[in-house]
């Protein structure tokens, strides 16, 4: 028996492209979710909480930023390493207050007595003004 009609197109190439596109969307979503989770861990770490506590009480920071000092933006982002297990903190983040915004640079290390020692803690204002918070007498730097 012979049938003289053409066979339908193979549906597998379309399904393969749809599967590849679905995988790429899934991989991008998982990457964004993981980056958000890792950044949330940095923002909510005890070191960053203590830093923000001391920053809000610093007279120099209040002169530069004003009151109501907090992370800048809807989703604060911390660039760099905040690793309390290794004893390494080397990060930067945007901070804002009532008056202006600034970039906070924090470098600290954990010493043998299990206390963090701040090596560098700077606020770099929008106008380029640099405030060294390690020399601020109004802040008691003990972690």
C-alpha positions as CSV (number, residue, x, y, z in Angstrom):
1,X,0.0,0.0,0.0
2,X,1.4,3.4,-1.0
3,X,0.3,6.7,0.4
4,X,1.2,9.8,-1.6
5,X,1.0,12.4,1.1
6,X,3.8,14.3,2.8
7,X,4.8,13.4,6.3
8,X,4.2,16.1,9.0
9,X,7.1,18.2,10.2
10,X,9.2,16.7,13.1
11,X,8.0,18.5,16.3
12,X,11.2,17.8,18.2
13,X,13.2,20.8,17.1
14,X,10.5,23.2,18.4
15,X,10.3,21.2,21.7
16,X,14.1,21.3,22.0
17,X,14.2,25.1,21.5
18,X,11.4,25.5,24.1
19,X,13.2,23.3,26.5
20,X,16.5,25.2,26.1
21,X,14.6,28.5,26.6
22,X,12.9,27.2,29.7
23,X,16.2,26.0,31.1
24,X,17.8,29.4,30.5
25,X,15.0,31.3,32.2
26,X,15.2,28.9,35.1
27,X,19.0,29.2,35.4
28,X,18.7,33.0,35.3
29,X,16.0,33.0,38.0
30,X,18.0,30.7,40.2
31,X,21.1,32.9,39.8
32,X,19.3,36.0,40.8
33,X,17.7,34.3,43.8
34,X,21.1,32.9,45.0
35,X,22.7,36.3,44.6
36,X,19.8,37.9,46.6
37,X,20.1,35.3,49.3
38,X,23.9,35.7,49.6
39,X,23.5,39.5,49.8
40,X,20.8,39.2,52.4
41,X,23.3,37.1,54.5
42,X,25.8,40.0,54.3
43,X,23.3,42.7,55.1
44,X,22.0,40.8,58.2
45,X,25.4,39.7,59.5
46,X,26.3,40.8,63.1
47,X,29.2,42.8,61.8
48,X,27.1,44.9,59.5
49,X,24.4,45.3,62.2
50,X,27.1,46.5,64.6
51,X,28.6,48.8,62.0
52,X,25.3,50.4,61.2
53,X,24.6,50.8,65.0
54,X,27.9,52.6,65.5
55,X,27.5,54.6,62.3
56,X,24.1,56.0,63.5
57,X,25.7,57.2,66.7
58,X,28.8,58.7,65.1
59,X,28.9,62.5,65.2
60,X,31.0,62.7,62.1
61,X,28.6,60.5,60.1
62,X,25.6,62.6,61.3
63,X,27.4,65.8,60.2
64,X,27.9,64.3,56.7
65,X,24.7,62.4,56.2
66,X,22.2,63.8,58.7
67,X,19.9,61.7,60.9
68,X,18.0,58.5,59.9
69,X,21.1,56.8,58.6
70,X,20.4,53.6,56.8
71,X,21.3,51.6,53.7
72,X,20.7,53.4,50.4
73,X,18.1,52.0,48.0
74,X,15.1,49.7,48.2
75,X,17.4,46.6,48.1
76,X,20.7,47.4,49.7
77,X,23.7,45.8,48.1
78,X,27.0,45.0,49.8
79,X,30.0,44.6,47.5
80,X,32.9,42.5,48.7
81,X,33.5,39.9,51.4
82,X,31.7,39.7,54.8
83,X,32.9,36.4,56.2
84,X,32.7,36.2,60.0
85,X,33.9,32.5,60.0
86,X,37.2,33.4,58.3
87,X,37.4,36.7,60.2
88,X,37.6,38.8,57.1
89,X,35.4,41.9,56.3
90,X,36.3,43.9,53.2
91,X,33.2,45.5,51.8
92,X,31.6,48.7,50.4
93,X,28.0,49.7,50.4
94,X,25.9,52.8,49.9
95,X,24.6,54.7,52.9
96,X,22.1,57.5,53.0
97,X,20.7,59.9,55.5
98,X,18.5,63.0,55.6
99,X,21.2,65.3,54.1
100,X,23.0,63.2,51.6
101,X,24.4,59.8,50.6
102,X,27.9,58.3,50.9
103,X,29.9,55.2,50.2
104,X,31.0,53.3,53.3
105,X,34.2,51.3,53.1
106,X,34.9,48.8,55.8
107,X,37.9,46.6,56.3
108,X,38.2,44.5,59.5
109,X,40.0,41.4,60.6
110,X,39.4,39.0,63.5
111,X,42.4,38.7,65.8
112,X,43.4,35.7,68.0
113,X,41.2,36.9,70.9
114,X,38.1,36.5,68.7
115,X,37.5,40.2,68.4
116,X,37.3,42.1,65.2
117,X,39.8,44.9,64.7
118,X,38.7,47.6,62.2
119,X,41.5,48.5,59.9
120,X,39.7,51.0,57.7
121,X,36.3,52.6,58.1
122,X,35.6,55.4,55.7
123,X,32.6,57.4,54.5
124,X,33.1,58.9,51.0
125,X,30.5,61.6,50.5
126,X,28.8,62.6,47.2
127,X,30.9,65.7,47.1
128,X,34.1,63.7,47.5
129,X,34.6,64.4,51.2
130,X,36.2,61.6,53.0
131,X,35.4,61.0,56.7
132,X,37.6,58.5,58.6
133,X,35.4,57.0,61.3
134,X,38.2,55.1,63.1
135,X,39.2,58.5,64.6
136,X,35.7,59.3,65.8
137,X,35.7,59.7,69.6
138,X,31.9,59.4,69.8
139,X,32.1,55.8,68.7
140,X,33.3,52.9,70.8
141,X,34.6,50.4,68.3
142,X,34.3,47.0,70.0
143,X,32.9,44.0,68.1
